[in-house]
Amino acid sequence: MDRIPLYREWHGDPDSPHPPLLLIHGGGATIATNWGMLLPLVAPTRSVLAVELQGHGRTPSGDRPASFAGSADDVAAVLTDLRLGPVDVLGFSNGGQVAIQLAARHPSAVRRLIAASTPVRRSAMVDGFWEGLAGGTFEDMPAPYRDADLAVSRDPGHARRMFELDRELMLGFEDFPDALLAAVTAPTLVVGADRDVIRASHFVELAALLPDARLLIVPGIHGDYLGERLAAAGDPAPLRRTLHHLLAFLDAP
């Protein structure tokens, strides 16, 4: 499979004693929309690598269909290019699905994993999610996502292609096999919000399916606890309440 050359950027302290932290954004996002609030809080003490996945932000769409496995291999190629690994990984939503694939397909690349608001079963989504996705159009994409993509891609058609890739990716989403989840040997923190678009019971299920997982369910909605732009709406409080739990997990022996 052809690799997509992912845009990547470094933040933080290159001399940090901590392993690098890799950030993998969710669907429709750029680095700025997903991590703009988190990066200033994490960068002073860590070296942070953020990527933009196929068709998002400054990364081209390419000619291949989008897939979680393909994006995981793209990310692994970045780590190989940079001679990094193992790294800590925080993946949100679709990025969490990519992160799980990365940990399963490239186990030597991942030291610790945080899978945030990550569905691995179609049944994980709340009632009405799949019907809404099937009927959604580009015009339904929230303006902050369209504007942020245009700001970095400089291409009005790029955001439309991003929408199409993400929609096709999720409409074609199949349950992750138990064998794939069993291959995730990295210690994992499963995180979700109690009013997420993913059922809280699914986070419990996912933590039980992974070989070495802990579970954290926080009050909030899909992504506000990470400072995601649309969900947090400028309020840093949910992120500040949650971040110390995430860092404590990464710093555990």
Secondary structure, DSSP 4 states (H G I P E B T S, - for coil): -PPP--EEEEEE-TT-SSPPEEEE--TT--HHHHHTTTHHHHTTTSEEEEEE-TTSTTS---SSPP-HHHHHHHHHHHHHHTT--SEEEEEETHHHHHHHHHHHH-GGGEEEEEEES---SGGGBPTTHHHHHHH--GGGS-HHHHHHHHHHH--HHHHHHHHHHHHHHHHT--PPPHHHHHT--S-EEEEEETTSSB-HHHHHHHHHHSSSEEEEEESSSTTGGGT-HHHHTT--HHHHHHHHHHHHHHH--
